[in-house]
Amino acid sequence: MSGHSLPSPNTAWHTLDTVGSLATLNSDRTTGLSEQEAATRLEQYGTNELEESGGRSSWEILIDQFKNVMLLMLIGVALVSGILDIIALTQGNLKPGEVPFKDTIAILAIVVLNGALGYIQESRAEQALAALKQLSSPRVRVLRGGRVSEVDSKYLVPGDVMLVEAGTQVSADGRILEAANLQIREAALTGEAEAVSKNANITVKEDAMPADRINMTYQGTEVVNGRGTVLVTGTGMRTELGKIAAQIQGVESEPTPLQRRMDQLSQALVTGALILVAIVVVGGLLISRNFGLLQNLLQTSLSMAVAVVPEGLPAVITVTLAIGTQRMVRRNALIRKLPAVETLGSVTTICSDKTGTLTQNKMVVQSLHTISASPKITGQGYAPDGEFLLDGTKIIPAEQPEFRALLLACTVCNDSILQQEAGEWIILGDPTEGALLTAAAKAGLERDQWNSKLPRVAEFPFSSDRKRMSVIVEDAAGLLQSETDFLATPYLMFTKGSPEIVLERCQQIQVGDQVEPITQVQRSQILERNNELAGNGLRVLGFAYKPLQGVPSETDEEGAEQDLVWLGLVDMLDAPRPEVREAVKRCRTAGIRPVMITGDHQLTASAIAQDLGIAKPGDEVLIGRELEAMSQQELESHVDRVSVYARVAPEHKLRIVQALQKTGQIAAMTGDGVNDAPALKQADIGIAMGITGTDVSKEASDMVLLDDNFATIVSATEEGRVVYTNIRRFIKYILGSNIGEVITIAASVVLIPAVAATGSVPLTPLQILWMNLVTDGLPALALAVEPAEPNVMNRPPNHPGESIFARGLGAYMIRIGIILAILSVATMVWAYDWTTKNTASGLDPDRWKTIVFTTLCLAQMGHAIAIRSNSRLTIELNPFTNLYVWGAVVLTSILQLALVYVEPLRRFFGTHYLPFDELMVCVGVSALMFVWIEMEKLFIRFYFSKKR
C-alpha cells in the first residue's frame, strides 16, 4: 500500500461503489491499513483536527483600542498639558495649592477607561471553532493490519477502516462499506432532526446534498441505531466540518451601522477640534504678533480640544447597549455581542427557518378523508382537546364506523407516546405519529388503552424504500369480532404510509359499516384528493387494514401487504405559531421584509408563507436546485423579490445573506445546525435557536432565541430601535453641551481681556472632563432607559448608510450649542464685570469662572428634562415613565454644588465660593435653556399644524 498519492479533495465519494472507493484509497476492507502505512499517511494528510487560522492576539486587540482617533487626540492633549505643567514647574508659575499634572492624569485615566471598555467588548474570544472541535470523538475503533485497534481520533487517516455502532460519534467523513440497520442522526450537520437510514450498497448522484448521501458518514454526527464499517475518506479540514470551519474563519466581520456611525462621529469631532486649535493658536499669534502668548494660547486650545471630545460617550453607549440586552432577555432574546442590540434597529430583512420558528414544530392533524366525508379537527399542538366538525356541525367520530376505524388505525399503527409533563402535552417519538395519536385521543381513542386490548404480535417497520409500515395485532379478547366494521378474525394488520403506495395494495374499501370492492372511480377520487391536499402544503398519509387468520412471517411483507381494505387519508400540518401572523404584520408595518428559508417542499413552504402573510399567491419560490445553478450575480438580482426559499441546504444560506448584503440590506438570519454557522457569522444579525440549536450555531451568532420563536425576533428588533433612538437622544444631549462649551471658551478669548493675556480660560480641562463625564454622563445614562415611543414600529428601519447627524440631529446640536453658548457668554460677560468690581467682601475675583462653569452644568439639567421627547412638552409626559432622569438631575445638581461649597473639592477642581445671589443668577440663567427647548416644541407644533 506504500506510495499512496493524495486523491483529489473534490472526489465525489458518494458516487463511487465500495470497491471503487477502496481502490481509490488503496485500502482493504478486511485488514485496513498497516501501522506503517497509517503513519506515512498521517505525515501526508496531517492530523484529524480542525485548524485555526491566526486571529488577533490579546495584545493586538488592546493596542487597536488606542488607534481610535478621539483617543489619540486625547493622548496628544494629555502630553501637551503635561509639557505645559513641566514648564510651569520649572518657571515657578504654579499657583499656591495648585496640583501639577492633574489634567494630564485625568485625561489619561479617561483614555485608559475607554480603551479598557473597547478591549472588553472585542476580546470575547470566538468559540465557534472550539465548539466544532468538540464534535470530534476522542477515541475510535479501526482496523489496522487486520486487527481491531482503538486510536485517538486525531490519528485517523484516509484509507482507515472505521467501525461504528449505536451511541458512538462519527470521527471522520467516510464511505460506508457495510451497514446493519445503521441509522445516524445528522442534525448537527444538516439541521434535520430525523435519523437517516444508511445504505452501503448504492451510489448517489454527484449533485446530491450531504443530507441525501445515504451511503456516507460525516464527522460530528451520531450513530443512533445499528452498526457499520466505514472507509475514512476525509479528515481534518477535508471533512464537511472542516469546510464549515474554513467558511467560519473566512467570514470577515463587517462593522455594525453603529460602529460606522461612531467612526464617522469621531472623525468629524477630531477634525473640528484640530481646526479650532489651529484657529486659536495661529489666529492668536497673527493678531497679537507676540510669540510669548504661545503657552497661553496652547492652554486655551487644550481646553477647547477636551471640550470637543465627548469622553463619556463610549461608556454611555456601552451601558445603554447592556441595558438593552437585559430588556431583550426578558423578551426571550439573549444578545451575545453588544453592538448587535443597535444593529437590530436597522434590520431590513429577517430570514427565518420555517420549522419551529414560524411553526410550532408540532404536526397537527387538520382533517380526515374517507370515501364518504371529510370532517375537520380543531385544536392546537399535542393537547388532546378539540372537536370534529363536518360542514360546521360537531360530530362524534366514535359513532361513525368509517371515522372510528381510521382513527383506530392511527392509534394502533403507531410507535410514539403521547403524555403530559408539567401540565404540557408532549410526544416521545416521531412528530407525525404524535399528531395521529393526538387526533385519535380527541375522539376518545387512547393508545395505552388499545395497546392492552390489541397487543402487537408482529410488524413490518417503515423504511425509506418501502414508504409504509404495518403492525399485526391480536384480538385475543374478541373485542373487534362483534364490531360490524371489522371481519371476525383473530388478527388484524393495520398499514399506513404513502397514499399512492398503500392504495395500490388495496382491493376493497370501507364504506360505512360495510366492506366493498374498490372501484376505479374511487381510486381516482382518492388520488385526486391526495394531490389536492399535498398541493396545499399538507403532509398526507394513507391508511388501510387487513383481517388475518394467522401471523405472517417477518420475510413475507410483500405478500402480507396485499389485498388491503382502504380506510382513508389523514392530512396534517406543522401548524404556524399563532403569534407569528401578528409578528409578520408588525414587520410589514415597520418596513421589514420577512423571508422564509426551509428544507421542506416548495408547496408546503409556499402554503405556510401565504398563510402567515410572508408571501402572496403567485409569488416566486426559489428552490435549492435552482439556487445552486445560479451565479452570485444572478442570485443578487432575485433576492429582493423572493420571499420563500424551499428545498434549500443550510450552506445556501451563506450565499443568500451575501446577496442581500450586496444589495444594501441589513440581514438577520436564523439557524440551528452546524452548517448554518458561516451564514450566522456573515449575517448582520446571526440568530441561533436556543432550544434546538447546536453549540456551534450559538457561538457563531449575535443573538440566541430562547424560545425559538419568530415573534421574539420582531420584539428584539423593536428593542433595537428603542436603543438606537435613545443613543441618538443622548448624543444630541452630550454634543449640544460640548458645542456650547467650545463656543464659550472661544468667546472668552475675544471678550475677556484677561483670558487673552494670561490664558486663564473660564473652563479648565479638568472641569470640562467633569462636565463631560458627570454632569453630562449621568443624565445621558438616564436617557438611555427612556421607554419606546408609540410609533417606534410604524416607521421604516434606520437606513444603514445614514449619517449619525441625519434627520435633524446635526442641526439640533448646533442650534442648542449656540443657545447654550449665548446664555453662558452673556453670563460670563456680566459675571466678569460684576466680580471684578465686587471684591470688597474678600471673595476671589476669579469666581466669574465658577459662575460660567455652574451655569453650563445646571443648564444641561434643564436640557436633560426637556429632551425626553422631540415633540411633546415635558408637562405632557408621565414623569413616572423615567424616574431615572429626575434622579440623575437631582444627584448631578447636588454634586455640582459640592464642587462649589466643599473645600477639598473646590481646591482640586479650581472652583470658587459663590454667594447665594450669584448662585441664583446661575440657576435663573440655566433655567432659560429648558424654557427655550419647550418653546421650540410649541413653535414646531404650531408651524406644522399651519402647513396641514
C-alpha positions, 0 to 999 in steps of 0.5 A: 500500500506504500506510495499512496498519492493524495486523491483529489479533495473534490472526489465525489465519494458518494458516487463511487461503489465500495470497491471503487472507493477502496481502490481509490484509497488503496485500502482493504476492507478486511485488514485496513491499513498497516501501522506503517502505512497509517503513519506515512499517511498521517505525515501526508494528510496531517492530523484529524483536527480542525485548524485555526487560522491566526486571529488577533492576539490579546495584545493586538486587540488592546493596542487597536483600542488606542488607534481610535482617533478621539483617543489619540487626540486625547493622548496628544492633549494629555502630553501637551498639558503635561509639557505645559505643567513641566514648564510651569514647574520649572518657571515657578508659575504654579499657583499656591495649592495648585496640583501639577499634572492633574489634567494630564492624569485625568485625561489619561485615566479617561483614555485608559477607561475607554480603551479598557471598555473597547478591549472588553467588548472585542476580546470575547474570544470566538468559540465557534471553532472550539465548539466544532472541535468538540464534535470530534470523538476522542477515541475510535475503533479501526482496523489496522493490519487486520486487527481491531485497534482503538486510536485517538481520533486525531490519528485517523487517516484516509484509507482507515477502516472505521467501525461504528455502532449505536451511541458512538460519534462519527470521527471522520467523513467516510464511505460506508462499506457495510451497514446493519440497520445503521441509522445516524442522526445528522442534525448537527450537520444538516439541521434535520432532526430525523435519523437517516437510514444508511445504505452501503450498497448504492451510489448517489448522484454527484449533485446530491446534498450531504443530507441525501448521501445515504451511503456516507458518514460525516464527522460530528454526527451520531450513530443512533441505531445499528452498526457499520464499517466505514472507509475514512475518506476525509479528515481534518479540514477535508471533512464537511466540518472542516469546510464549515470551519474554513467558511467560519474563519473566512467570514470577515466581520463587517462593522455594525451601522453603529460602529460606522456611525461612531467612526464617522462621529469621531472623525468629524469631532477630531477634525473640528477640534484640530481646526479650532486649535489651529484657529486659536493658536495661529489666529492668536499669534497673527493678531497679537504678533507676540510669540510669548502668548504661545503657552497661553494660547496652547492652554486655551486650545487644550481646553477647547480640544477636551471640550470637543471630545465627548469622553463619556460617550463610549461608556454611555453607549456601552451601558445603554447597549447592556441595558438593552440586552437585559430588556431583550432577555426578558423578551426571550432574546439573549444578545451575545455581542453588544453592538448587535442590540443597535444593529437590530434597529436597522434590520431590513430583512429577517430570514427565518427557518420555517420549522419551529420558528414560524411553526410550532414544530408540532404536526397537527392533524387538520382533517380526515378523508374517507370515501364518504366525508371529510370532517375537520379537527380543531385544536392546537399542538399535542393537547388532546382537546378539540372537536370534529366538525363536518360542514360546521356541525360537531360530530362524534367520530366514535359513532361513525364506523368509517371515522372510528376505524381510521382513527383506530388505525392511527392509534394502533399503527403507531410507535410514539407516546403521547403524555403530559409533563408539567401540565404540557402535552408532549410526544416521545417519538416521531412528530407525525405519529404524535399528531395521529395519536393526538387526533385519535385521543380527541375522539376518545381513542387512547393508545395505552388503552388499545395497546392492552386490548390489541397487543402487537404480535408482529410488524413490518417497520417503515423504511425509506424504500418501502414508504409504509409500515404495518403492525399485526395485532391480536384480538385475543379478547374478541373485542373487534369480532362483534364490531360490524366494521371489522371481519371476525378474525383473530388478527388484524394488520393495520398499514399506513404510509404513502397514499399512492403506495398503500392504495395500490395494495388495496382491493376493497374499501370501507364504506360505512359499516360495510366492506366493498370492492374498490372501484376505479372511480374511487381510486381516482377520487382518492388520488385526486384528493391526495394531490389536492391536499399535498398541493396545499402544503399538507403532509398526507398519509394513507391508511388501510387494514387487513383481517388475518387468520394467522401471523405472517412471517417477518420475510413475507411483507410483500405478500402480507401487504396485499389485498388491503381494505382502504380506510382513508387519508389523514392530512396534517400540518406543522401548524404556524405559531399563532403569534407569528401572523401578528409578528409578520404584520408588525414587520410589514408595518415597520418596513421589514421584509420577512423571508422564509428559508426551509428544507421542506417542499416548495408547496408546503413552504409556499402554503405556510408563507401565504398563510402567515402573510410572508408571501402572496399567491403567485409569488416566486419560490426559489428552490435549492436546485435552482439556487445552486445553478445560479451565479452570485450575480444572478442570485443578487438580482432575485433576492429582493423579490423572493420571499420563500426559499424551499428545498434549500441546504443550510450552506445556501444560506451563506450565499443568500445573506451575501446577496442581500448584503450586496444589495444594501440590506441589513440581514438577520438570519436564523439557524440551528445546525452546524452548517448554518454557522458561516451564514450566522457569522456573515449575517448582520444579525446571526440568530441561533435557536436556543432550544434546538440549536447546536453549540456551534450555531450559538457561538457563531451568532449575535443573538440566541432565541430562547424560545425559538420563536419568530415573534421574539425576533420582531420584539428584539428588533423593536428593542433595537430601535428603542436603543438606537433612538435613545443613543441618538437622544443622548448624543444630541444631549452630550454634543449640544453641551460640548458645542456650547462649551467650545463656543464659550471658551472661544468667546472668552478669548475675544471678550475677556481681556484677561483670558487673552493675556494670561490664558486663564480660560473660564473652563479648565480641562479638568472641569470640562472632563467633569462636565463631560463625564458627570454632569453630562454622563449621568443624565445621558445614562438616564436617557438611555432607559427612556421607554419606546415611543408609540410609533417606534414600529410604524416607521421604516428601519434606520437606513444603514448608510445614514449619517449619525447627524441625519434627520435633524440631529446635526442641526439640533446640536448646533442650534442648542450649542449656540443657545447654550453658548449665548446664555453662558457668554452673556453670563460670563460677560456680566459675571466678569464685570460684576466680580471684578468690581465686587471684591470688597467682601474678600471673595476671589475675583476669579469666581466669574469662572465658577459662575460660567462653569455652574451655569453650563452644568445646571443648564444641561439639567434643564436640557436633560428634562426637556429632551425626553421627547422631540415633540411633546412638552415635558408637562405632557409626559408621565414623569413616572415613565423615567424616574431615572432622569429626575434622579440623575438631575437631582444627584448631578445638581447636588454634586455640582454644588459640592464642587462649589461649597466643599473645600477639598473639592473646590481646591482640586477642581479650581472652583470658587465660593459663590454667594447665594445671589450669584448662585441664583443668577446661575440657576435663573440663567440655566433655567432659560435653556429648558424654557427655550427647548419647550418653546421650540416644541410649541413653535414646531407644533404650531408651524406644522399644524399651519402647513396641514 
